[in-house]
Amino acid sequence: MPGYQITEYCHRMIREHIKEGDCCVDATAGNGNDTEFLCRLTGADGKVYAFDIQKAAVEHTRKRLEEAGLTERAEVILDGHEHMENYVRETVSAITFNFGYLPGGDHQIATQADTSIQAIEAGLRLLKKGGIMSLCIYSGGDSGFAEKEALLSYLETLDSRTFLVIVSTYYNRQNHPPIPAFVIRIKEERGE
């Protein structure tokens, strides 16, 4: 039976959009779970860029990749995800986001709606046709509710001729369950 935790659910969706040799982005590296997952999917010829603003998260991710023997497949960057275009020059097949705070970290350091939307916009410019952006939206914490509303409002504005937006919900879960959302590029912006 498949797992139904938000990251497992998102991984199942992402898996369909990545092949060996692809380029992907983990926009919120955290403890490196998504970075490792993407490295395994893209294979030895692939490339994964992982971003986090916390030095501890970058160190956790690098250590995890080293233990898994995957360091050559990823570039782990200490910088905000809204700056991903400064590092990523190729189109990407998948981008993952886990909004909120670092699990086990300081809850005062969390993603913010304004930079998160900037990062989504940057990611959408990098996403190739058929590529997917996975967004795990958590609404707890001091800024989580406002960020959730801002992100969902932003996703609603995306051009339906270019992007397919899917927002799921754990409808019968209590206490503000996380929201898995996906953006799939179905058309190039120019021409096509």
C-alpha positions in Angstrom: 0.0 0.0 0.0 1.4 3.4 -0.9 2.1 6.0 1.8 -0.1 8.9 2.1 2.1 11.4 4.0 2.4 14.6 2.0 5.9 14.0 0.8 5.2 10.4 -0.2 2.1 11.6 -2.2 4.2 14.4 -3.9 7.0 12.0 -4.7 4.5 9.7 -6.5 3.4 12.6 -8.7 6.9 13.8 -9.3 8.3 10.4 -10.3 6.2 10.4 -13.5 7.9 13.6 -14.8 11.6 12.7 -14.3 13.9 10.5 -16.3 17.6 9.8 -15.9 19.8 12.7 -17.0 17.2 15.4 -16.1 17.9 18.5 -14.1 15.8 19.2 -11.0 15.6 21.7 -8.2 14.9 21.2 -4.5 13.9 24.7 -3.6 13.8 24.0 0.2 16.5 21.5 1.0 15.8 21.2 4.7 17.1 17.8 5.8 17.8 16.6 2.3 14.9 14.2 1.8 13.7 15.6 -1.5 17.3 16.3 -2.7 18.2 12.6 -2.2 15.0 11.5 -3.9 15.6 13.7 -6.9 19.3 12.6 -7.2 18.2 9.0 -7.3 15.6 9.7 -10.0 17.9 11.8 -12.2 20.7 9.2 -12.0 24.5 9.6 -12.5 24.0 11.9 -15.6 21.4 14.1 -13.9 21.8 17.3 -11.9 20.0 18.5 -8.8 20.2 22.0 -7.3 19.2 22.3 -3.7 18.6 25.6 -1.9 18.3 26.7 1.7 18.9 29.8 3.7 20.0 28.0 6.8 23.5 26.7 7.1 22.3 23.8 9.3 20.0 22.7 6.5 22.7 22.9 3.9 25.0 20.8 6.1 22.3 18.2 6.8 21.6 17.9 3.1 25.3 17.6 2.2 25.9 14.9 4.9 22.8 13.0 3.8 24.0 13.0 0.1 27.5 12.0 1.2 26.2 9.0 3.2 24.1 8.0 0.2 27.1 8.3 -2.2 25.2 11.0 -4.2 27.3 14.2 -3.7 28.4 14.3 -7.3 24.8 14.6 -8.5 23.9 17.7 -6.5 24.9 21.3 -5.9 23.7 22.3 -2.4 23.5 26.1 -2.2 23.3 28.4 0.8 20.9 31.0 -0.6 17.3 31.8 -0.8 15.2 29.9 -3.3 14.0 33.1 -4.9 17.6 33.4 -6.4 17.6 30.0 -8.1 17.9 31.5 -11.6 21.3 32.9 -10.5 22.5 29.3 -10.4 20.3 27.1 -12.6 20.9 27.8 -16.3 19.1 24.8 -17.9 15.4 23.9 -18.0 14.2 21.6 -15.3 11.9 18.6 -15.1 10.8 19.0 -11.5 11.0 21.5 -8.7 10.0 20.7 -5.1 9.0 23.0 -2.3 8.2 22.3 1.3 7.1 25.5 2.8 7.3 26.3 6.5 10.2 25.7 8.8 13.1 23.2 9.0 11.9 20.0 10.8 13.7 19.9 14.1 14.9 23.5 13.5 14.1 27.0 14.8 10.4 27.6 14.1 11.0 31.3 14.0 12.9 30.8 10.7 10.3 29.9 8.1 9.5 30.6 4.5 7.7 33.8 3.8 4.9 34.5 1.3 6.7 37.2 -0.7 10.0 35.3 -1.3 8.1 32.1 -1.7 6.0 33.6 -4.6 9.2 35.0 -6.1 10.7 31.6 -6.0 7.7 30.0 -7.6 7.8 32.6 -10.4 11.5 31.9 -10.9 10.9 28.1 -10.9 8.1 28.4 -13.5 10.4 30.3 -15.8 12.9 27.3 -15.5 10.3 24.5 -15.8 10.2 22.8 -19.2 7.1 21.6 -21.0 5.8 18.5 -19.2 7.7 19.5 -16.1 6.1 19.5 -12.6 6.4 21.8 -9.6 5.4 20.2 -6.3 4.4 22.4 -3.4 3.9 21.1 0.1 2.0 23.9 1.8 1.9 23.8 5.6 -0.4 26.3 7.4 0.9 26.0 11.0 3.3 28.3 12.7 3.2 32.1 13.0 3.3 33.0 9.3 1.9 29.7 7.9 -1.7 30.7 7.5 -0.9 33.9 5.7 1.6 32.1 3.5 -0.9 29.4 2.6 -3.5 31.9 1.5 -1.0 33.9 -0.5 0.3 30.9 -2.3 -3.1 29.5 -3.1 -4.2 32.9 -4.4 -1.1 33.2 -6.5 -1.6 29.7 -8.0 -5.1 30.6 -9.0 -3.8 33.4 -11.2 -1.6 31.2 -13.4 -2.5 31.1 -17.1 -4.6 27.9 -17.6 -3.3 27.7 -21.2 0.2 27.3 -20.0 -0.1 25.6 -16.6 -2.3 23.0 -15.0 -2.7 23.6 -11.3 -3.8 20.8 -9.1 -4.5 21.4 -5.4 -5.3 18.4 -3.2 -6.5 18.3 0.4 -6.6 15.8 3.2 -10.3 16.7 3.6 -11.1 14.8 6.8 -7.9 15.5 8.7 -8.1 17.9 11.7 -5.7 20.7 12.8 -4.9 22.3 9.5 -3.5 19.5 7.5 -0.8 20.2 4.8 -1.9 20.9 1.3 -0.2 19.2 -1.6 -0.3 21.3 -4.8 1.2 20.8 -8.2 1.9 23.0 -11.2 2.5 21.2 -14.6 3.7 23.2 -17.6 1.5 22.1 -20.4 2.6 24.6 -23.0 5.6 26.9 -23.7 4.8 30.5 -23.1 5.8 31.7 -26.6 4.5 30.1 -29.8 3.4 26.5 -29.5 
